[in-house]
Amino acid sequence: MLRFSTEGVIICNLSRQEVVLYADTIKGILVSYKSLNTERSRRLFKEGSWIVFGQVLMVVGSLAGVRLLTELLPPDAYGELALGMTVATLVNQIILGPLGGGVIRFYAPAVEHCDLAGYLQAVKKLVLRATALIFLITVLAVACLIVAGEIRWVPITASALAFAILSGYSANLAGIQMAARQRSIVAIHQGVEPLLRSLMAAGLLLLLGIGSTVAMAGYMIAAILILGSQIFFFRNIIRSSSFSKNTRNWQNEIWKFSLPIGTWGIFTWMQQMSDRWALQFISSTSEVGSYAVLYQLGYYPISLLTGMVMQFLSPILYQRAGNATDSERNAGVSKLSWRVTWLSIGLTGIVWIVAMFLHPLIFKICVAEEYRSISYLLPWMTVSGGIFASGQVLAANLHAQRKTHEMIVVKIVTALLGISLNFVGVYLYGMAGLVVAGIIFAVSYFLWMIVSNYKNDF
């Protein structure tokens, strides 16, 4: 028999025993490879199943919560609650949210460097500093409201900021657990949280009376319960913490990564909340409440569906990218991100078609009767949410490659555009104009992210 070199040149003869030996070796390699792929497929399927379960539970809980609270709260009180949530969103958008992005991003490199303990210590220090900053913001906000004579907004503002701290802690713990591929723990907590929050709010409303501050207090109680459960399960990660002799400055790396996100977070928060405040200033608090329902039924679910995919893929993207210094690894990350982006656009189209036919039924099932007159806007709200979520998938690609600085301009400029569009839309056409403004903003953001990613890839 003949043996060939790697160049295909005959170099010598082989005995039958050698042929059998080589054949057995190759067979063993193929069996091992097949076993490895099978095990990997099973693991990915299991992780994906937990994410789907958690996100479905989250959507169901959110919709049930909307129905429950709209039955208990009139539109003006529901609008006050929505405005209070904008304060909580501010904190998470500019402080704890950006920090959470850095926390998730550097988990995989910390594991690769066998320095999970050093990484966790850095995260702890950064979170404590963020908490001190939020406390200072709370004091200043309350003082400003008192000086301005708007004392009635003090309770909802203070409780919203307290809720922001608790939910921010939960989000950071969930981020580490997600990066550690503890999908079941993350899925259960994320799935239970919306319904638990609504149940706690409803319980307090029935016990203490109707009011937006009472509902926010219920949100706080739910956040405390979720956080306590997360801390209990988080101990498994702490026990597995490893040490290395050459500890990297994780605190500095997380800070550098998160700073650009916090910088544009101020502007993106203004854009995201300007819709509600535009209605508050130009129309009424009741209109804010109705719009909040429309947002929760149209924008929120499609964002959750895309977020479900990204929750599954983000740890994989970060693991594949590593320190983002290998061009081949980065190319693989980009290719996967583009596929998910077009999948998200396709999903948006499907949801839009469903909403076009079923929006009266959806509102009849999910909200109280006094909120149902705006159901015709639901399909277009899903378009806005889906296109923006698709842009966020492309943003995740740049995050994985540690290109957050390159996103500052696109985030700030599109945010300022969105703020202007929201106020103009409300002034000219009311809530319908606001929905159209959201679509224009989402399309602008998506197109700019396409350009940014093409520049990064080529």
Secondary structure per residue as TSV (DSSP state, phi and psi in degrees):
chain	resnum	aa	ss	phi	psi
A	1	M	-	360.0	163.2
A	2	L	E	-114.8	144.1
A	3	R	E	-113.0	140.3
A	4	F	E	-113.1	144.8
A	5	S	-	-79.0	175.8
A	6	T	T	-65.0	-21.7
A	7	E	T	-87.2	-0.7
A	8	G	S	87.0	14.0
A	9	V	-	-96.7	134.5
A	10	I	E	-70.0	126.9
A	11	I	E	-117.2	-25.2
A	12	C	E	-171.8	175.8
A	13	N	E	-91.4	153.7
A	14	L	-	-116.7	143.9
A	15	S	-	-80.7	166.0
A	16	R	H	-62.3	-39.7
A	17	Q	H	-60.6	-39.7
A	18	E	H	-67.3	-37.8
A	19	V	H	-62.2	-45.2
A	20	V	H	-61.1	-41.9
A	21	L	H	-62.2	-47.3
A	22	Y	H	-63.9	-40.7
A	23	A	H	-63.4	-42.9
A	24	D	H	-64.0	-38.5
A	25	T	H	-63.8	-46.6
A	26	I	H	-63.8	-41.2
A	27	K	H	-61.2	-42.8
A	28	G	H	-61.9	-40.5
A	29	I	H	-64.0	-43.4
A	30	L	H	-65.2	-41.0
A	31	V	H	-63.2	-43.8
A	32	S	H	-62.9	-42.0
A	33	Y	H	-64.4	-43.1
A	34	K	H	-63.2	-42.6
A	35	S	H	-62.7	-40.9
A	36	L	H	-64.1	-44.0
A	37	N	H	-65.4	-38.9
A	38	T	H	-63.3	-44.9
A	39	E	H	-64.1	-40.7
A	40	R	H	-64.5	-42.2
A	41	S	H	-63.4	-41.6
A	42	R	H	-62.7	-42.5
A	43	R	H	-64.3	-44.3
A	44	L	H	-65.4	-38.8
A	45	F	H	-63.8	-41.5
A	46	K	H	-64.4	-44.4
A	47	E	H	-63.4	-44.3
A	48	G	H	-62.5	-37.6
A	49	S	H	-63.9	-41.0
A	50	W	H	-64.9	-39.7
A	51	I	H	-65.2	-45.3
A	52	V	H	-59.5	-44.9
A	53	F	H	-58.7	-47.5
A	54	G	H	-63.7	-43.6
A	55	Q	H	-70.1	-38.7
A	56	V	H	-62.7	-43.6
A	57	L	H	-62.6	-37.5
A	58	M	H	-65.5	-45.0
A	59	V	H	-63.4	-45.9
A	60	V	H	-62.2	-44.1
A	61	G	H	-63.5	-39.6
A	62	S	H	-64.8	-45.0
A	63	L	H	-65.9	-40.1
A	64	A	H	-64.5	-37.8
A	65	G	H	-65.9	-39.0
A	66	V	H	-61.3	-45.3
A	67	R	H	-61.5	-43.8
A	68	L	H	-65.3	-47.8
A	69	L	H	-75.1	-31.2
A	70	T	H	-71.0	-23.4
A	71	E	H	-73.6	-30.4
A	72	L	H	-93.6	-31.9
A	73	L	S	-108.5	131.6
A	74	P	-	-70.4	164.1
A	75	P	H	-54.7	-36.4
A	76	D	H	-68.8	-41.1
A	77	A	H	-68.7	-38.3
A	78	Y	H	-65.9	-34.4
A	79	G	H	-65.9	-40.0
A	80	E	H	-62.6	-40.4
A	81	L	H	-62.9	-41.4
A	82	A	H	-63.9	-40.0
A	83	L	H	-67.5	-37.1
A	84	G	H	-62.8	-37.0
A	85	M	H	-67.3	-24.3
A	86	T	H	-65.1	-31.7
A	87	V	H	-68.0	-42.5
A	88	A	H	-64.2	-38.4
A	89	T	H	-64.7	-35.5
A	90	L	H	-57.6	-47.6
A	91	V	H	-61.4	-46.2
A	92	N	I	-72.0	-25.2
A	93	Q	I	-77.4	-33.6
A	94	I	I	-109.6	-12.6
A	95	I	I	-125.3	-76.4
A	96	L	I	-71.6	-32.5
A	97	G	H	-64.3	-54.0
A	98	P	H	-57.5	-39.8
A	99	L	H	-61.6	-39.6
A	100	G	H	-62.8	-34.7
A	101	G	H	-61.8	-42.5
A	102	G	H	-68.5	-35.7
A	103	V	H	-61.6	-45.7
A	104	I	H	-67.4	-41.4
A	105	R	H	-63.1	-35.5
A	106	F	T	-101.0	7.6
A	107	Y	H	-65.2	-48.6
A	108	A	H	-61.7	-46.3
A	109	P	H	-60.5	-35.4
A	110	A	H	-64.3	-39.1
A	111	V	H	-66.9	-42.1
A	112	E	H	-60.7	-34.2
A	113	H	T	-91.9	8.1
A	114	C	T	53.7	43.7
A	115	D	-	-136.7	50.4
A	116	L	H	-65.6	-34.5
A	117	A	H	-64.4	-44.7
A	118	G	H	-63.6	-38.5
A	119	Y	H	-63.1	-46.9
A	120	L	H	-64.3	-36.5
A	121	Q	H	-64.4	-40.6
A	122	A	H	-65.1	-41.4
A	123	V	H	-61.7	-42.6
A	124	K	H	-59.4	-46.3
A	125	K	H	-63.0	-42.4
A	126	L	H	-66.9	-38.9
A	127	V	H	-66.6	-39.9
A	128	L	H	-63.7	-40.8
A	129	R	H	-65.7	-39.3
A	130	A	H	-63.2	-39.4
A	131	T	H	-62.7	-42.5
A	132	A	H	-61.4	-40.2
A	133	L	H	-65.5	-40.7
A	134	I	H	-65.6	-39.3
A	135	F	H	-60.7	-41.6
A	136	L	H	-63.5	-42.4
A	137	I	H	-61.1	-39.5
A	138	T	H	-61.6	-46.6
A	139	V	H	-60.9	-45.5
A	140	L	H	-65.1	-40.5
A	141	A	H	-64.4	-44.7
A	142	V	H	-63.1	-43.4
A	143	A	H	-61.4	-42.4
A	144	C	H	-64.6	-39.9
A	145	L	H	-65.8	-39.0
A	146	I	H	-66.0	-44.7
A	147	V	H	-63.2	-38.0
A	148	A	T	-78.0	-5.0
A	149	G	T	79.7	14.9
A	150	E	-	-102.2	55.7
A	151	I	G	-64.3	-28.8
A	152	R	G	-63.0	-20.7
A	153	W	G	-89.4	-6.9
A	154	V	H	-63.1	-50.1
A	155	P	H	-59.9	-45.6
A	156	I	H	-68.0	-34.4
A	157	T	H	-67.9	-47.7
A	158	A	H	-63.6	-43.6
A	159	S	H	-68.1	-34.3
A	160	A	H	-66.3	-40.3
A	161	L	H	-68.1	-37.1
A	162	A	H	-64.1	-41.8
A	163	F	H	-62.2	-37.2
A	164	A	H	-62.4	-41.2
A	165	I	H	-62.4	-48.0
A	166	L	H	-63.8	-46.0
A	167	S	H	-69.3	-31.2
A	168	G	H	-66.4	-40.9
A	169	Y	H	-59.1	-46.1
A	170	S	H	-61.2	-40.8
A	171	A	H	-64.9	-39.2
A	172	N	H	-68.5	-40.8
A	173	L	H	-63.9	-42.2
A	174	A	H	-63.4	-34.7
A	175	G	H	-63.6	-43.8
A	176	I	H	-65.7	-42.7
A	177	Q	H	-65.7	-36.5
A	178	M	H	-66.6	-43.3
A	179	A	H	-63.5	-32.0
A	180	A	T	-80.2	2.4
A	181	R	T	65.9	29.5
A	182	Q	-	-88.9	69.1
A	183	R	H	-63.3	-40.3
A	184	S	H	-63.0	-42.7
A	185	I	H	-64.0	-46.2
A	186	V	H	-63.8	-44.0
A	187	A	H	-62.5	-44.6
A	188	I	H	-64.7	-45.8
A	189	H	H	-66.6	-44.3
A	190	Q	H	-66.3	-35.0
A	191	G	H	-70.9	-38.3
A	192	V	H	-77.8	-32.3
A	193	E	H	-55.8	-48.3
A	194	P	H	-60.8	-44.8
A	195	L	H	-68.7	-41.0
A	196	L	H	-61.2	-41.2
A	197	R	H	-61.1	-45.1
A	198	S	H	-67.7	-38.5
A	199	L	H	-64.9	-43.0
A	200	M	H	-64.0	-40.9
A	201	A	H	-64.7	-45.0
A	202	A	H	-63.6	-40.8
A	203	G	H	-60.5	-44.6
A	204	L	H	-68.5	-36.1
A	205	L	H	-62.5	-41.4
A	206	L	H	-70.9	-30.6
A	207	L	H	-83.7	-43.0
A	208	L	H	-106.8	-14.4
A	209	G	-	113.6	165.8
A	210	I	S	-77.9	133.7
A	211	G	-	173.4	147.0
A	212	S	H	-66.6	-36.3
A	213	T	H	-66.1	-37.8
A	214	V	H	-62.5	-43.6
A	215	A	H	-62.9	-40.5
A	216	M	H	-65.5	-34.7
A	217	A	H	-62.9	-37.2
A	218	G	H	-64.1	-38.6
A	219	Y	H	-59.3	-41.4
A	220	M	H	-62.8	-43.5
A	221	I	H	-61.5	-43.2
A	222	A	H	-62.5	-40.7
A	223	A	H	-63.8	-37.9
A	224	I	H	-64.2	-43.2
A	225	L	H	-64.9	-43.7
A	226	I	H	-63.8	-44.6
A	227	L	H	-62.0	-42.2
A	228	G	H	-60.9	-41.9
A	229	S	H	-65.5	-41.1
A	230	Q	H	-62.9	-41.4
A	231	I	H	-61.5	-38.2
A	232	F	H	-60.0	-46.0
A	233	F	H	-78.3	-21.3
A	234	F	H	-68.2	-18.6
A	235	R	H	-60.0	-27.1
A	236	N	H	-63.9	-36.5
A	237	I	H	-70.0	-40.6
A	238	I	H	-62.4	-40.1
A	239	R	H	-63.9	-30.4
A	240	S	T	-90.2	6.7
A	241	S	-	-62.1	136.0
A	242	S	-	-114.1	158.0
A	243	F	-	-119.5	151.0
A	244	S	-	-133.4	159.1
A	245	K	S	-74.5	-33.1
A	246	N	S	-106.0	82.1
A	247	T	-	-73.6	129.0
A	248	R	-	-81.8	160.2
A	249	N	-	-83.8	77.0
A	250	W	H	-64.3	-33.8
A	251	Q	H	-60.3	-43.3
A	252	N	H	-68.6	-39.8
A	253	E	H	-67.7	-42.8
A	254	I	H	-63.9	-40.6
A	255	W	H	-63.4	-45.9
A	256	K	H	-63.2	-38.1
A	257	F	H	-69.1	-39.9
A	258	S	H	-81.1	-27.0
A	259	L	H	-56.6	-47.4
A	260	P	H	-60.8	-35.7
A	261	I	H	-64.7	-42.3
A	262	G	H	-66.9	-32.8
A	263	T	H	-63.8	-51.1
A	264	W	H	-79.6	-13.5
A	265	G	H	-61.4	-32.9
A	266	I	H	-59.9	-44.6
A	267	F	H	-75.0	-39.5
A	268	T	H	-67.4	-33.6
A	269	W	H	-63.8	-45.1
A	270	M	H	-58.2	-39.7
A	271	Q	H	-68.7	-46.0
A	272	Q	H	-65.9	-32.8
A	273	M	H	-95.8	-12.8
A	274	S	H	-64.5	-25.4
A	275	D	H	-62.6	-46.4
A	276	R	H	-67.9	-42.2
A	277	W	H	-72.4	-29.5
A	278	A	H	-63.3	-43.0
A	279	L	H	-65.6	-38.3
A	280	Q	H	-62.7	-45.5
A	281	F	H	-75.9	-38.6
A	282	I	H	-94.5	-31.7
A	283	S	S	-114.5	-103.5
A	284	S	-	-157.5	165.7
A	285	T	H	-66.3	-32.4
A	286	S	H	-63.0	-38.6
A	287	E	H	-64.4	-35.1
A	288	V	H	-62.2	-43.2
A	289	G	H	-62.7	-42.7
A	290	S	H	-64.9	-41.5
A	291	Y	H	-65.9	-37.6
A	292	A	H	-60.1	-38.3
A	293	V	H	-64.7	-45.4
A	294	L	H	-59.5	-41.7
A	295	Y	I	-64.0	-44.0
A	296	Q	I	-68.5	-29.9
A	297	L	I	-89.0	-26.0
A	298	G	I	-107.1	-54.0
A	299	Y	I	-77.4	-44.8
A	300	Y	H	-63.8	-48.0
A	301	P	H	-63.0	-41.8
A	302	I	H	-67.0	-34.3
A	303	S	H	-65.8	-37.1
A	304	L	H	-66.2	-39.9
A	305	L	H	-63.0	-44.8
A	306	T	H	-67.7	-38.5
A	307	G	H	-61.9	-30.7
A	308	M	H	-62.2	-43.3
A	309	V	H	-65.2	-44.1
A	310	M	H	-69.1	-32.2
A	311	Q	H	-63.4	-35.1
A	312	F	H	-72.8	-40.4
A	313	L	H	-87.1	-29.7
A	314	S	H	-54.3	-50.5
A	315	P	H	-60.0	-34.7
A	316	I	H	-67.8	-42.8
A	317	L	H	-61.0	-44.6
A	318	Y	H	-67.4	-37.4
A	319	Q	H	-67.4	-39.7
A	320	R	H	-67.4	-38.6
A	321	A	H	-75.4	-31.4
A	322	G	T	59.7	-125.5
A	323	N	T	-83.0	3.0
A	324	A	S	63.0	33.3
A	325	T	-	-107.5	-9.3
A	326	D	-	-99.6	119.0
A	327	S	H	-64.5	-36.1
A	328	E	H	-68.0	-41.2
A	329	R	H	-65.4	-40.7
A	330	N	H	-63.8	-38.8
A	331	A	H	-63.0	-39.7
A	332	G	H	-64.8	-38.9
A	333	V	H	-63.6	-44.2
A	334	S	H	-62.6	-43.1
A	335	K	H	-60.8	-43.1
A	336	L	H	-66.7	-39.0
A	337	S	H	-63.7	-41.4
A	338	W	H	-63.5	-40.2
A	339	R	H	-61.1	-44.5
A	340	V	H	-66.1	-34.9
A	341	T	H	-60.8	-49.0
A	342	W	H	-70.0	-29.9
A	343	L	H	-64.0	-40.3
A	344	S	H	-64.1	-40.6
A	345	I	H	-63.4	-42.4
A	346	G	H	-62.5	-41.5
A	347	L	H	-62.9	-38.5
A	348	T	H	-61.0	-42.3
A	349	G	H	-62.0	-40.6
A	350	I	H	-65.1	-46.0
A	351	V	H	-62.7	-37.9
A	352	W	H	-61.9	-43.8
A	353	I	H	-62.6	-45.2
A	354	V	H	-60.9	-44.7
A	355	A	H	-65.4	-33.3
A	356	M	H	-60.1	-37.3
A	357	F	H	-90.3	-29.3
A	358	L	H	-113.3	7.0
A	359	H	H	-60.5	-35.8
A	360	P	H	-64.7	-40.2
A	361	L	H	-67.3	-40.3
A	362	I	H	-61.0	-45.1
A	363	F	H	-69.1	-34.6
A	364	K	H	-64.4	-36.6
A	365	I	H	-79.9	-38.1
A	366	C	H	-96.2	-21.6
A	367	V	S	-135.1	163.5
A	368	A	-	-68.1	160.7
A	369	E	G	-61.2	-35.0
A	370	E	G	-68.6	-8.5
A	371	Y	G	-101.6	-2.2
A	372	R	G	-84.2	-9.6
A	373	S	G	-68.5	-15.1
A	374	I	G	-103.1	15.9
A	375	S	G	-61.7	-27.2
A	376	Y	G	-63.6	-18.0
A	377	L	G	-85.4	-9.3
A	378	L	H	-58.1	-47.4
A	379	P	H	-58.1	-38.1
A	380	W	H	-76.2	-27.3
A	381	M	H	-68.3	-34.9
A	382	T	H	-66.2	-35.8
A	383	V	H	-62.6	-45.8
A	384	S	H	-58.5	-48.3
A	385	G	H	-65.6	-39.5
A	386	G	H	-69.4	-40.8
A	387	I	H	-68.5	-40.9
A	388	F	H	-64.8	-41.3
A	389	A	H	-62.0	-35.1
A	390	S	H	-65.2	-38.4
A	391	G	H	-64.0	-33.8
A	392	Q	H	-67.9	-29.9
A	393	V	H	-63.1	-43.3
A	394	L	H	-66.9	-33.8
A	395	A	H	-64.2	-35.5
A	396	A	H	-63.2	-31.9
A	397	N	H	-62.2	-44.2
A	398	L	H	-68.8	-34.0
A	399	H	H	-61.7	-45.6
A	400	A	H	-61.7	-30.9
A	401	Q	T	-95.7	12.5
A	402	R	T	59.1	42.8
A	403	K	-	-109.4	37.7
A	404	T	G	-65.6	-32.0
A	405	H	G	-62.0	-31.8
A	406	E	G	-74.1	-8.0
A	407	M	G	-99.2	-4.3
A	408	I	H	-60.2	-49.1
A	409	V	H	-62.2	-49.1
A	410	V	H	-62.6	-40.0
A	411	K	H	-65.7	-45.8
A	412	I	H	-70.2	-46.2
A	413	V	H	-64.5	-46.4
A	414	T	H	-67.1	-32.5
A	415	A	H	-64.8	-45.4
A	416	L	H	-63.0	-38.2
A	417	L	H	-61.8	-43.8
A	418	G	H	-63.3	-39.8
A	419	I	H	-61.7	-47.0
A	420	S	H	-61.4	-44.7
A	421	L	H	-61.9	-39.6
A	422	N	H	-62.1	-47.7
A	423	F	H	-68.5	-40.2
A	424	V	H	-65.3	-42.1
A	425	G	H	-62.5	-44.4
A	426	V	H	-65.6	-42.0
A	427	Y	H	-63.0	-38.9
A	428	L	H	-85.5	-44.8
A	429	Y	H	-131.4	11.8
A	430	G	H	69.2	-140.6
A	431	M	H	-66.8	-34.6
A	432	A	H	-63.3	-41.3
A	433	G	H	-64.0	-32.7
A	434	L	H	-66.1	-39.9
A	435	V	H	-66.6	-42.3
A	436	V	H	-62.8	-40.3
A	437	A	H	-60.1	-39.4
A	438	G	H	-63.8	-37.6
A	439	I	H	-66.9	-44.4
A	440	I	H	-61.8	-42.6
A	441	F	H	-61.2	-46.7
A	442	A	H	-62.3	-42.5
A	443	V	H	-64.5	-41.8
A	444	S	H	-62.5	-44.1
A	445	Y	H	-64.1	-43.8
A	446	F	H	-62.7	-45.9
A	447	L	H	-64.1	-40.0
A	448	W	H	-67.2	-36.1
A	449	M	H	-68.2	-33.3
A	450	I	H	-60.9	-47.2
A	451	V	H	-61.6	-44.1
A	452	S	H	-61.7	-40.5
A	453	N	H	-72.3	-36.3
A	454	Y	H	-63.3	-41.4
A	455	K	H	-62.9	-38.4
A	456	N	H	-69.4	-36.4
A	457	D	H	-76.1	-31.1
A	458	F	-	-118.1	360.0
